[in-house]
Each structure stands twice: as structure tokens, then as C-alpha cells.
Amino acid sequence: MQLSGKRRRKRKGSAPIRGAVTALTATLLGSGMAHAVGSKGRIESSILLYSESNRVSAGEGVFGLTRFLKKDRILNLRLTLDGLTGASPNGAAPANSVQTFTRPSGNGAYRIGKGKTPLDMTFKDTRFGVDGSVTQPLNRLTNATVGAHVSGEHDYTSFGVNAGLTRDFNRKNTTLSASIAFSHDLVNPIGGAPVPLAEMGTATGGIGEVEGGPSESKNLIDAVVGVTQVINRTTLLRINYSIDHTTGYLNDPYKIVSVTQDQSGAQPGEPTNYINESRPGNHTKRAAYAQLRHYISGHTIDLSYRYFSDNWGIRSQTVDFHYRLPLKAGHAIEPHVRWYHQTQANFYQPYLFDGAAVPTHVSSDYRLAPFHAVTLGLKYLYPLLQGTHLSIGAEYYHQIGDLSPPQGLGALSQYEIFPEMKAVMIRLGFSYDLNK
């Protein structure tokens, strides 16, 4: 929604509404257009620290620049650098004995103790990404945006382009938008891309072999259509629908599945082998999203709902609530609550039975399992100088799997197949308006 454009005819009573709507949009949307008046642009940066309990730790730095150019063009640039380290679940189930796994490179092995969730303690990665876009007004009511991105990790590279249109109607109180994006990703796992459903290499004397192949690729096409509607001077409603389709290599090359003894075995539930996961070669995702934002006397209420479904059988719901409470001298605090729930993928299985037919597609990745999660957060916003703001926030994330321990399956009945996961996030943000 373009709020800074001039109307051809001045209507009685329009100024108070436009002022309220501009404040609403600036506060809630963070739109570069809403800050166009009296500014050459904006610099925004943030640092995120993320830590899971006894698992992955991550750090991310983001630098963003919005620059207002001649003829109402807008340039947006974003640089991202993040790093991950720690322990990541490899997909295997816990066991009543010590388990030995081959490292992805094939050069060595690691052991997991009795009853412990199998974690690869050497998980680490560094990613660098660049995103850029230019928005060009086509006329008084229509804007077009084109952009591109590139990002790289030691085993993953992504290239993409995107384009979008927005069109204002109803005295600029209604905005329709549409966008499309395409990306091409290259996957080059350590040790090569594992052969789906092949057995994990056996480690001997600390040295193992991994059956792998050449690097793989995948393509993604994503489309979004939406409408933003000004309800009144204090309320804004946004609704959009998205669909994306991905084809190519969709496996996680570092995930395996345990093959265990069944009820007739000498040690039911104990692993006999491990195989590489196998996912379908296409993935279509759809999501409907609605967001209601209300602003009055400095207070901001932001409530959103998202429903997601895909052709893998996953269904999820997300409810997100933010409330900004103003304090004195431009300070503010913002509590945040988020609830999430999802069902499992059709091919998700925490383990397989030895001797049973192996399905064409199978994965024990906990991200494809049924679970629910709650996020609680609080952010403090602090104005430093005119046009300069600092924010610091913390969030607590608690994820619980909707899986009970299997009954009557020997060792596995003692352990949580999907143990709960807790994480803490701390984010420091800084923004600076570039004055004329």
C-alpha cells in the first residue's frame, strides 16, 4: 500500500485518516514507503543468538539498507551471515545399548550411549547470503518490484530471482499484490549424496565408508497473492495465499532411519542396521494467512493465523500474537506469544522393522513428525536519537512431540522417541533513518 503518494483531489476529512493510517503502517508494517517522507532511507541491522538445550547453537548477523532513489524508486539490500554448531539428531532411534555411527565424510565414527537420542556432535555450518530488490512505480497506483538472491554454505548453494506487483484501489485503502519467485539450489553433501534406502556404511576401527554419489539439485517456484485492506484509521487487515512447488533432490543427506528387531526378535526394539532416508522428489506446499493489526494511542495489537498443508500429508496451524505497550519518552515493550501444531508426513516413521518390506519413501526426521510448540517472548524498544532506535528481545521456545513411547516393544518402550526440545533466542536490533 503506497501511503506517501499525493491525491489528485483533496477530500474533506481525509487528512486525519491518512495520518492515522500512515502511523499504523509505519508502526506495524515497517514499510520503507511509509518512511519515505523526510528520509533518504533506512539502515537496519540485527544480531541473533540461538541455543537449543544440549543441541544446536547458532549466531546470525543481518544488515539491511533501504534507499529512496529518484523518481520514487526504492532500493533494498540485505546481507546475512550465520553460523551453526553443536549437536543435531541424525534420525536414529535410541537403543538399550551403545550405538556406533559412521560420520558423513566416511572418515571416522561416533558413539551414542544407552538410551540417548542419537546426535551428531560435529554438526556445523556457515552461510552467507545477499538479497537485493528494486521497486519502481509504474503509475500513481501501481508498483513493480524485481529482485535476486544468492546464498552459499560449504555443502549448499542457492540462486534465485523474484518479481512482484502491487495495485492500489478504493482511494488507496485497498491494495492487491502478487509475486512470483524461482530458485535453483545445488546440494553437495559431505561424502556425496547418499543413495536413498542404502545401508549406512559400517565403521571399522574408527574408519567407515559412505555410499554416495555426485552432487544434486532442486528447483523451487513460489507464488503469493494477497490483499491489504484499511478497515478504519486504526485497523489494518492483510490476507494472502501462497503456493510453492519444489522438485529435485529433497532428502536430508545427513539423516538415517533405524532398522530394529520386531516382537519376534531376541531383543525387540534394538537396532540391527541403519538406512539412508528417502523422500518424494516433489513437494507442493500451500498456506493461507490472515493478519489483523490494530493501533490506538500508541498501543499496537498484532494477531495472525496461518493454515498450512502439503502433498506430504502435513497440516499445520500457527497463531501469533504481539502487543506493543508504549512507555515514556518513546520507549516501548512488546510481549509475544506463538502457538504451533502440525501433523506428521505420510512417510514419517521413527523406525522400521527388520525383515519387513522397506517403503519407497521413509524418513524419521523429527521435523516431519507430529508435534506442537509454544514460543514466549519479550522485546524492549529504546530510542537513542531522532530516527535511531535500539531493540533487545528474548524468546523461549518449547517443542513437544505428539508421540508416546511405543508399548510392548522391548527397549524402545523405555525411551521417548520424540524428546521435548527447548531453545532460547536473544536478538539485538538497530535502525537508523537516513536524513535528507
C-alpha positions, 0 to 999 in steps of 0.5 A: 500500500503506497501511503506517501503518494499525493491525491489528485483531489483533496477530500474533506476529512481525509487528512486525519485518516491518512495520518492515522493510517500512515502511523499504523503502517509505519508502526506495524508494517515497517514499510520503507514507503511509509518512511519515505517522507523526510528520509533518504532511507533506512539502515537496519541491522540485527544480531541473533543468538540461538541455543537449543538445550544440549543441541544446536547453537547458532549466531546470525548477523543481518544488515539491511539498507533501504534507499529512496532513489529518484523518481520514487524508486526504492532500493533494498539490500540485505546481507546475512551471515550465520553460523551453526554448531553443536549437536543435531539428531541424525534420525536414529532411534535410541537403543538399550545399548551403545550405538556406533555411527559412521560420520558423513565424510566416511572418515571416522565414527561416533558413539551414542550411549544407552538410551540417548537420542542419537546426535551428531556432535560435529554438526556445523555450518556457515552461510552467507547470503545477499538479497537485493530488490528494486521497486519502481512505480509504474503509475500513481497506483501501481508498483513493480518490484524485481529482485535476486538472491544468492546464498552459499554454505560449504555443502549448499548453494542457492540462486534465485530471482523474484518479481512482484506487483502491487495495485492500489484501489478504493482511494488507496485503502485497498491494495492487491499484490502478487509475486512470483519467485524461482530458485535453483539450489545445488546440494553437495553433501559431505561424502556425496549424496547418499543413495536413498534406502542404502545401508549406512556404511559400517565403521571399522576401527574408527574408519567407515565408508559412505555410499554416495554419489555426485552432487544434486539439485532442486528447483523451487517456484513460489507464488503469493497473492494477497490483499491489504485492506484499511478497515478504519484509521486504526485497523489494518487487515492483510490476507494472502495465499501462497503456493510453492512447488519444489522438485529435485533432490529433497532428502536430508543427506545427513539423516538415517532411519533405524532398522530394529528387531520386531516382537519376534526378535531376541531383543525387540526394539534394538537396532540391527542396521541403519538406512539412508532416508528417502523422500518424494522428489516433489513437494507442493506446499500451500498456506493461507494467512490472515493478519489483523493489526490494530493501533490506538494511542500508541498501543499496537495489537498484532494477531495472525493465523496461518493454515498450512498443508502439503502433498506430504500429508502435513497440516499445520496451524500457527497463531501469533500474537504481539502487543506493543505497550508504549512507555515514556519518552518513546520507549516501548515493550512488546510481549509475544506469544506463538502457538504451533501444531502440525501433523506428521508426513505420510512417510514419517516413521521413527523406525522400521522393522527388520525383515519387513518390506522397506517403503519407497519413501521413509524418513524419521526426521523429527521435523516431519513428525507430529508435534506442537510448540509454544514460543514466549517472548519479550522485546524492549524498544529504546530510542537513542536519537531522532530516527535511531532506535535500539531493540533487545528481545528474548524468546523461549521456545518449547517443542513437544512431540505428539508421540508416546513411547511405543508399548510392548516393544522391548527397549524402545518402550523405555525411551521417548522417541520424540524428546521435548526440545527447548531453545532460547533466542536473544536478538539485538536490533538497530535502525537508523533513518537516513536524513535528507 
